Amino acid sequence: MSWREIKHEDVYSDEQLKARLVDDLAHWYLENGWIRRQYKTSGWKATLMVVNTVGHLAEAAFHHPDF
């Protein structure tokens, strides 16, 4: 199903989302309505490479995450 086809009743509640994150995405968490994950890198060069890679993949998927 495309994200454009999702109806209100198909949206996860906060409790369902938290359970799904625990089961499927252990390093992600829900905070103040945002799905988040923290990454640690070896320094600013590695951080820049991660941000550019995520930005490229997000652009290809027509998604724009907040960093």
Contact map, one row per residue, 1 for C-alpha under 8 A:
1110110000000000000000000000000000000000000000000000000000000000000
1111110000000000000000000000000000000000000000000000000000000000000
1111110000000000000000000000000000000000000000000000000000000000000
0111110000000000000000000000000000000000000000000000000000000000000
1111111000000000000000000000000000000000000000000000000000000000000
1111111101100000000000000000000000000000000000000000000000000000000
0000111111100000000000000000000000000000000000000000000000000000000
0000011111100000000000000000000000000000000000000000000000000000000
0000001111100000000000000000000000000000000000000000000000000000000
0000011111110000000000000000000000000000000000000000000000000000000
0000011111111000000000000000000000000000000000000000000000000000000
0000000001111111100000000000000000000000000000000000000000000000000
0000000000111111100000000000000000000000000000000000000000000000000
0000000000011111110000000000010000000000000000000000000000000000000
0000000000011111111000000000000000000000000000000000000000000000000
0000000000011111111100000000000000000000000000000000000000000000000
0000000000011111111110000000010000000000000000000000000000000000000
0000000000000111111111000000110000000000000000000000000000000000000
0000000000000011111111100000000000000000000000000000000000000000000
0000000000000001111111111000000000000000000000000000000000000000000
0000000000000000111111111101100000000000000000000000000000000000000
0000000000000000011111111101000000000000000000000000000000000000000
0000000000000000001111111100000000000000000000000000000000000000000
0000000000000000000111111100000000000000000000000000000000000000000
0000000000000000000111111111000000000000000000000000000000000000000
0000000000000000000011111111100000000000000000000000000000000000000
0000000000000000000000001111100000001000000000000000000000000000000
0000000000000000000011001111110000111100000000000000000000000000000
0000000000000000010010000111111000111000000000000000000000000000000
0000000000000100110000000001111111110000000000000000000000000000000
0000000000000000000000000000111111110000000000000000000000000000000
0000000000000000000000000000011111000000000000000000000000000000000
0000000000000000000000000000011111100000000000000000000000000000000
0000000000000000000000000000011111110000000000000000000000000000000
0000000000000000000000000001111011111000000000000000000000000000000
0000000000000000000000000001111001111100000000000000000000000000000
0000000000000000000000000011100000111110000000000000000000000000000
0000000000000000000000000001000000011111000000000000000000000000000
0000000000000000000000000000000000001111100000000000000000000000000
0000000000000000000000000000000000000111110000000000000000000000000
0000000000000000000000000000000000000011111101100000000000000000000
0000000000000000000000000000000000000001111111100000000000000000000
0000000000000000000000000000000000000000111111100000000000000000000
0000000000000000000000000000000000000000111111110000000000000000000
0000000000000000000000000000000000000000011111111000000000000000000
0000000000000000000000000000000000000000111111111100000000000000000
0000000000000000000000000000000000000000111111111110000000000000000
0000000000000000000000000000000000000000000111111111000000000000000
0000000000000000000000000000000000000000000011111111100000000000000
0000000000000000000000000000000000000000000001111111110000000000000
0000000000000000000000000000000000000000000000111111111000000000001
0000000000000000000000000000000000000000000000011111111100000000000
0000000000000000000000000000000000000000000000001111111110000000000
0000000000000000000000000000000000000000000000000111111111000000000
0000000000000000000000000000000000000000000000000011111111100001100
0000000000000000000000000000000000000000000000000001111111110000000
0000000000000000000000000000000000000000000000000000111111111000000
0000000000000000000000000000000000000000000000000000011111111111100
0000000000000000000000000000000000000000000000000000001111111111000
0000000000000000000000000000000000000000000000000000000111111110000
0000000000000000000000000000000000000000000000000000000011111110000
0000000000000000000000000000000000000000000000000000000001111111000
0000000000000000000000000000000000000000000000000000000001111111100
0000000000000000000000000000000000000000000000000000001001100111110
0000000000000000000000000000000000000000000000000000001001000011111
0000000000000000000000000000000000000000000000000000000000000001111
0000000000000000000000000000000000000000000000000010000000000000111
